[in-house]
Amino acid sequence: MMDVRKIRAEMRMGRSIFDLPLRVTFYARVSTDKDEQINSLENQVQHYTELIQSKPNWTFVPGYIDEGISGTSTKKRDSFNRMIADAKAGCFDFIITKEISRFSRSTLDSIKYTQELLEHDVGVLFQNDNINTLDPDSELRLVIMAGVAQDEVRKLSERLKFGFRQAIKNGHVLGNDKLWGYDKKDCVMTINEEEAEVVRIIFDLYANKGLGVRRISLALFDMGYTSREGNEFNVATIRHILTNPKYKGWYCGNKSQTIDYRTKRKVFLDESEWVTYPDPTIPAIVPEELWDRANAIYKERSREIMERAPGASYHNQYAYSSKIFCEEHEVSFHRQVLKSAKGEKEVWQCKVYRQRGRKACSAPQLRTDELNAVMGEIFTEVMKDKDAIIESLITVLQSVPRDVDYSKARRRIEEELEQVNAKKDRLLELSMEGGLSVSEFKKRNDSFNELAAQLQGQLDTIDTEEQKSKTSVLQVDKIRKTLEKELSFEDGVNSRLVASILDKIIVKRESTKEEIHLDIYLKMGQIYETVYQPQKNSSKDNPLRSTTPKLRTRMI
């Protein structure tokens, strides 16, 4: 195994790299799998194999090849990563590759990997760029050349964006080649009548018949329509069909934007930033009026969902969501709001029943107010010693230490943070004066950043603990009164309390509309067997009073 220091000493004495006894391999890569690129790859492999074997002092080590992989990132380049690992393991001394962009088009990546290789006494010859990292002056040239390669990626990204805009101007439809309802060839779209029939049915069921996307999926399957894979239509596919302007003959673009050409990270833009307009090159499948009406309904339904639980997950905004299960089918119950002249009523129905109707599942629907009555009865049993529970909670709150000098601790950490930032400034000055290599600057700067992040985390912890201390001192009486009210169930059962204590409810097979049998599992380990007869005229003001007389609950 050669030593880089000794190699450089030999080269200063006038010896060529080709005269030194080295174990040499090569790295070849093409960025696409087109025929001309594959031929280029074959030529690279042949060229480097013959070159290495022609040097009497060199020992040939089989090369490393990546096909159809971009040079922007090294994450998916298996052969490249294997080569780096083998280099660190001492499998060879020298790598030949075509140019710096074969290694990476990212400046930092190129410098990082060549520095890593040199640390393990492995050099690289970028043949077309005439850079041999075993030369002492190679690092400066490497930085310059890698910067040029990275700028090429940026320019390529801009050229692609320009090409997209020009293609759209010339009437070429870009985007998904497998859009349901259309055939696409040479950037020209034509209607696939067999699939278009499904699209028209979807819009009719949604806008004219009032069905939701899940019911539409089931209806299509019952009619004999399936996805290309032969399955029920995915609800996400139906949503995409309903909201895609192409189905009314409009172009829609600029939905997302790449904000970093190196990482290819995208952000999805607000609808107000989309570019949409009638496009004569896109044949409409549904009338514009029908599409607009369907999307008005879609937006209104989405708005209603957000208003019911702003900022929350739709499936987790209700106490019993994902907690009620049908024993017969082993599926969950879903929430449904039934509307009548007397008002709205919240109920829970088996998923199979919702999909296939009563003939598929005999499990009765459960009313939320009756479930609350059941849970209230159980909580009353569980929390017999209510005063002791409240006092134990207050004790926990008061246990937060109050003798800590938070101001002093904060000042100490802030001073340390200032010192770290000052060191970072001096490090940058030293680097700009040429006193540090790029890799050494990055290594030290990353270390300072990590330390600064740790100190900032300590400041955040101090703020949190100080707030807890204030809460326990100033609001104990208020908290005690709130707990007393919550645990007395004066205003019914608190949904947050249900969600935090209830594990699951099993609706037993023997349940009927006249008599409902439940097994109720609490997170503390208790299991309650409950039987009740649903009330036809439960009191809205106090459902517990109307339901309790017909409720039987026992712990099992």
Disulfide bonds with the S-S distance in Angstrom:
none
